[in-house]
Amino acid sequence: MIPRLKVRPEYLAAAKAAWQARPRVVVQARPRDDDVIKVGFTATKKVGNAVVRNRAKRRLREAAELIIPQFGLPGHDYVLIARADTHTCDWQALLDDVKAALIRLARPKPNSATP
């Protein structure tokens, strides 16, 4: 089981870091000083009522357990944010979106100072 983000300041720090939006999920990634990967989940009221938000977060938790150990970078905090159809979308499509976002976030940033 992947350690979880538990307090609001951890979520706020991740919100200021790099992120990738996909049709079914938004993934935020913040580097830290140690080698532990932590993950947090959120769903706003725009996603739906409490039942819908809970289902979306359950699906995100399961997707994170499957995908983050393979594609997550050590020493990073990840926050997965549910979108409107996270709770009803095809399971494989959700996994693909999480995987694509993690791969994109792991890519090194191009150096703009190089001619």
CYANA upper distance limits for C-alpha pairs under 8 A (distance plus 0.5 A):
  1 MET  CA     65 GLU  CA      7.36
  2 ILE  CA     37 ILE  CA      7.51
  2 ILE  CA     38 LYS  CA      6.81
  2 ILE  CA     39 VAL  CA      7.40
  2 ILE  CA     65 GLU  CA      7.34
  3 PRO  CA     37 ILE  CA      7.45
  3 PRO  CA     38 LYS  CA      5.43
  3 PRO  CA     39 VAL  CA      6.95
  4 ARG  CA     38 LYS  CA      5.69
  4 ARG  CA     39 VAL  CA      5.38
  4 ARG  CA     40 GLY  CA      6.07
  5 LEU  CA     10 GLU  CA      6.89
  5 LEU  CA     11 TYR  CA      7.70
  5 LEU  CA     38 LYS  CA      6.51
  5 LEU  CA     39 VAL  CA      6.08
  5 LEU  CA     40 GLY  CA      5.39
  5 LEU  CA     77 ASP  CA      8.19
  6 LYS  CA     10 GLU  CA      7.83
  6 LYS  CA     40 GLY  CA      7.90
  7 VAL  CA     11 TYR  CA      7.52
  8 ARG  CA     12 LEU  CA      6.71
  9 PRO  CA     13 ALA  CA      6.57
 10 GLU  CA     14 ALA  CA      6.85
 11 TYR  CA     15 ALA  CA      6.71
 11 TYR  CA     40 GLY  CA      8.00
 11 TYR  CA     79 VAL  CA      7.67
 12 LEU  CA     16 LYS  CA      7.22
 13 ALA  CA     17 ALA  CA      7.33
 13 ALA  CA     30 ARG  CA      7.80
 14 ALA  CA     18 ALA  CA      8.30
 14 ALA  CA     28 GLN  CA      6.54
 14 ALA  CA     29 ALA  CA      6.56
 14 ALA  CA     30 ARG  CA      5.66
 14 ALA  CA     77 ASP  CA      7.40
 14 ALA  CA     78 TYR  CA      7.66
 14 ALA  CA     79 VAL  CA      7.37
 15 ALA  CA     19 TRP  CA      8.50
 15 ALA  CA     28 GLN  CA      7.04
 17 ALA  CA     28 GLN  CA      7.12
 17 ALA  CA     29 ALA  CA      6.58
 17 ALA  CA     30 ARG  CA      5.78
 18 ALA  CA     28 GLN  CA      6.31
 18 ALA  CA     29 ALA  CA      6.02
 18 ALA  CA     30 ARG  CA      7.17
 18 ALA  CA    105 LEU  CA      7.71
 19 TRP  CA     26 VAL  CA      7.57
 19 TRP  CA     27 VAL  CA      6.00
 19 TRP  CA     28 GLN  CA      4.62
 19 TRP  CA     29 ALA  CA      6.54
 19 TRP  CA    105 LEU  CA      7.55
 20 GLN  CA     26 VAL  CA      6.24
 20 GLN  CA     27 VAL  CA      5.82
 20 GLN  CA     28 GLN  CA      6.99
 20 GLN  CA    101 ALA  CA      6.00
 20 GLN  CA    104 ARG  CA      7.92
 20 GLN  CA    105 LEU  CA      7.43
 21 ALA  CA     25 VAL  CA      6.82
 21 ALA  CA     26 VAL  CA      4.80
 21 ALA  CA     27 VAL  CA      6.93
 21 ALA  CA    101 ALA  CA      7.66
 22 ARG  CA     26 VAL  CA      6.31
 22 ARG  CA     97 ASP  CA      6.40
 22 ARG  CA     98 VAL  CA      8.39
 22 ARG  CA    101 ALA  CA      7.51
 23 PRO  CA     83 ARG  CA      7.99
 23 PRO  CA     97 ASP  CA      7.83
 24 ARG  CA     82 ALA  CA      7.39
 24 ARG  CA     83 ARG  CA      5.95
 24 ARG  CA     84 ALA  CA      7.83
 24 ARG  CA     85 ASP  CA      6.67
 24 ARG  CA     86 THR  CA      5.68
 24 ARG  CA     89 CYS  CA      7.99
 24 ARG  CA     94 LEU  CA      6.67
 24 ARG  CA     97 ASP  CA      7.17
 25 VAL  CA     80 LEU  CA      7.14
 25 VAL  CA     81 ILE  CA      6.20
 25 VAL  CA     82 ALA  CA      5.67
 25 VAL  CA     83 ARG  CA      5.96
 25 VAL  CA     86 THR  CA      7.30
 25 VAL  CA     94 LEU  CA      7.99
 25 VAL  CA     97 ASP  CA      7.28
 25 VAL  CA     98 VAL  CA      7.37
 26 VAL  CA     80 LEU  CA      6.32
 26 VAL  CA     81 ILE  CA      5.52
 26 VAL  CA     82 ALA  CA      7.26
 26 VAL  CA     83 ARG  CA      7.84
 26 VAL  CA    101 ALA  CA      8.31
 27 VAL  CA     78 TYR  CA      7.19
 27 VAL  CA     79 VAL  CA      6.18
 27 VAL  CA     80 LEU  CA      5.21
 27 VAL  CA     81 ILE  CA      6.83
 27 VAL  CA     98 VAL  CA      7.83
 27 VAL  CA    101 ALA  CA      6.91
 27 VAL  CA    102 LEU  CA      7.95
 28 GLN  CA     77 ASP  CA      8.47
 28 GLN  CA     78 TYR  CA      5.98
 28 GLN  CA     79 VAL  CA      5.56
 28 GLN  CA     80 LEU  CA      7.10
 29 ALA  CA     76 HIS  CA      6.86
 29 ALA  CA     77 ASP  CA      6.09
 29 ALA  CA     78 TYR  CA      5.11
 29 ALA  CA     79 VAL  CA      7.16
 29 ALA  CA    105 LEU  CA      7.61
 30 ARG  CA     76 HIS  CA      5.87
 30 ARG  CA     77 ASP  CA      5.58
 30 ARG  CA     78 TYR  CA      7.08
 31 PRO  CA     75 GLY  CA      6.37
 31 PRO  CA     76 HIS  CA      4.79
 31 PRO  CA     77 ASP  CA      6.85
 32 ARG  CA     75 GLY  CA      5.62
 32 ARG  CA     76 HIS  CA      5.94
 32 ARG  CA     77 ASP  CA      7.61
 33 ASP  CA     75 GLY  CA      6.72
 34 ASP  CA     74 PRO  CA      8.34
 34 ASP  CA     75 GLY  CA      5.56
 35 ASP  CA     74 PRO  CA      5.29
 35 ASP  CA     75 GLY  CA      4.42
 35 ASP  CA     76 HIS  CA      8.05
 36 VAL  CA     74 PRO  CA      6.21
 36 VAL  CA     75 GLY  CA      5.33
 36 VAL  CA     76 HIS  CA      7.45
 37 ILE  CA     72 GLY  CA      7.92
 37 ILE  CA     73 LEU  CA      7.67
 37 ILE  CA     74 PRO  CA      5.94
 37 ILE  CA     75 GLY  CA      5.84
 37 ILE  CA     76 HIS  CA      5.68
 37 ILE  CA     77 ASP  CA      6.35
 37 ILE  CA     78 TYR  CA      8.16
 38 LYS  CA     76 HIS  CA      7.09
 38 LYS  CA     77 ASP  CA      5.24
 38 LYS  CA     78 TYR  CA      6.74
 39 VAL  CA     64 ALA  CA      8.42
 39 VAL  CA     77 ASP  CA      6.12
 39 VAL  CA     78 TYR  CA      5.13
 39 VAL  CA     79 VAL  CA      6.12
 39 VAL  CA     80 LEU  CA      8.10
 40 GLY  CA     77 ASP  CA      8.33
 40 GLY  CA     78 TYR  CA      6.75
 40 GLY  CA     79 VAL  CA      5.09
 40 GLY  CA     80 LEU  CA      6.80
 41 PHE  CA     57 LYS  CA      6.79
 41 PHE  CA     60 LEU  CA      7.63
 41 PHE  CA     61 ARG  CA      7.76
 41 PHE  CA     79 VAL  CA      6.04
 41 PHE  CA     80 LEU  CA      5.42
 41 PHE  CA     81 ILE  CA      6.44
 41 PHE  CA     82 ALA  CA      8.29
 42 THR  CA     57 LYS  CA      7.18
 42 THR  CA     79 VAL  CA      7.94
 42 THR  CA     80 LEU  CA      6.96
 42 THR  CA     81 ILE  CA      5.46
 42 THR  CA     82 ALA  CA      6.85
 43 ALA  CA     47 VAL  CA      6.93
 43 ALA  CA     53 ARG  CA      6.17
 43 ALA  CA     56 ALA  CA      7.81
 43 ALA  CA     57 LYS  CA      7.29
 43 ALA  CA     81 ILE  CA      6.23
 43 ALA  CA     82 ALA  CA      5.44
 43 ALA  CA     83 ARG  CA      7.77
 44 THR  CA     48 GLY  CA      8.21
 44 THR  CA     53 ARG  CA      7.90
 44 THR  CA     82 ALA  CA      8.09
 45 LYS  CA     49 ASN  CA      6.99
 45 LYS  CA     50 ALA  CA      8.43
 45 LYS  CA     53 ARG  CA      7.99
 46 LYS  CA     84 ALA  CA      7.71
 47 VAL  CA     52 VAL  CA      7.66
 47 VAL  CA     53 ARG  CA      6.81
 47 VAL  CA     82 ALA  CA      7.70
 47 VAL  CA     83 ARG  CA      6.56
 47 VAL  CA     84 ALA  CA      5.20
 47 VAL  CA     85 ASP  CA      8.17
 48 GLY  CA     52 VAL  CA      5.93
 48 GLY  CA     53 ARG  CA      6.51
 48 GLY  CA     84 ALA  CA      8.06
 49 ASN  CA     53 ARG  CA      6.69
 50 ALA  CA     54 ASN  CA      6.47
 51 VAL  CA     55 ARG  CA      6.72
 52 VAL  CA     56 ALA  CA      6.66
 52 VAL  CA     87 HIS  CA      6.99
 53 ARG  CA     57 LYS  CA      6.68
 53 ARG  CA     82 ALA  CA      8.40
 53 ARG  CA     87 HIS  CA      8.08
 54 ASN  CA     58 ARG  CA      6.61
 55 ARG  CA     59 ARG  CA      6.77
 55 ARG  CA     87 HIS  CA      6.26
 56 ALA  CA     60 LEU  CA      6.74
 56 ALA  CA     82 ALA  CA      6.72
 56 ALA  CA     86 THR  CA      5.99
 56 ALA  CA     87 HIS  CA      4.79
 57 LYS  CA     61 ARG  CA      6.55
 57 LYS  CA     82 ALA  CA      7.38
 58 ARG  CA     62 GLU  CA      6.86
 59 ARG  CA     63 ALA  CA      6.65
 59 ARG  CA     86 THR  CA      8.22
 59 ARG  CA     87 HIS  CA      7.50
 60 LEU  CA     64 ALA  CA      6.50
 60 LEU  CA     80 LEU  CA      7.43
 60 LEU  CA     82 ALA  CA      7.93
 61 ARG  CA     65 GLU  CA      6.76
 62 GLU  CA     66 LEU  CA      6.94
 63 ALA  CA     67 ILE  CA      6.50
 63 ALA  CA     94 LEU  CA      8.06
 63 ALA  CA     95 LEU  CA      6.44
 63 ALA  CA     98 VAL  CA      7.93
 64 ALA  CA     68 ILE  CA      5.71
 64 ALA  CA     69 PRO  CA      8.46
 64 ALA  CA     98 VAL  CA      8.28
 65 GLU  CA     69 PRO  CA      7.50
 66 LEU  CA     70 GLN  CA      8.23
 67 ILE  CA     71 PHE  CA      6.69
 67 ILE  CA     72 GLY  CA      8.14
 67 ILE  CA     95 LEU  CA      7.78
 67 ILE  CA     98 VAL  CA      7.77
 67 ILE  CA     99 LYS  CA      6.82
 68 ILE  CA     72 GLY  CA      5.10
 68 ILE  CA     99 LYS  CA      8.41
 68 ILE  CA    102 LEU  CA      8.21
 71 PHE  CA     99 LYS  CA      7.39
 71 PHE  CA    102 LEU  CA      6.58
 71 PHE  CA    103 ILE  CA      6.96
 72 GLY  CA     76 HIS  CA      8.14
 72 GLY  CA    102 LEU  CA      6.74
 72 GLY  CA    103 ILE  CA      8.48
 72 GLY  CA    106 ALA  CA      8.03
 73 LEU  CA    106 ALA  CA      7.26
 82 ALA  CA     86 THR  CA      6.25
 85 ASP  CA     89 CYS  CA      6.19
 86 THR  CA     94 LEU  CA      7.73
 89 CYS  CA     93 ALA  CA      7.53
 89 CYS  CA     94 LEU  CA      7.31
 90 ASP  CA     94 LEU  CA      6.93
 91 TRP  CA     95 LEU  CA      6.86
 92 GLN  CA     96 ASP  CA      6.57
 93 ALA  CA     97 ASP  CA      6.68
 94 LEU  CA     98 VAL  CA      6.82
 95 LEU  CA     99 LYS  CA      6.58
 96 ASP  CA    100 ALA  CA      6.47
 97 ASP  CA    101 ALA  CA      6.61
 98 VAL  CA    102 LEU  CA      6.71
 99 LYS  CA    103 ILE  CA      6.67
100 ALA  CA    104 ARG  CA      6.63
101 ALA  CA    105 LEU  CA      6.62
102 LEU  CA    106 ALA  CA      6.62
103 ILE  CA    107 ARG  CA      7.03
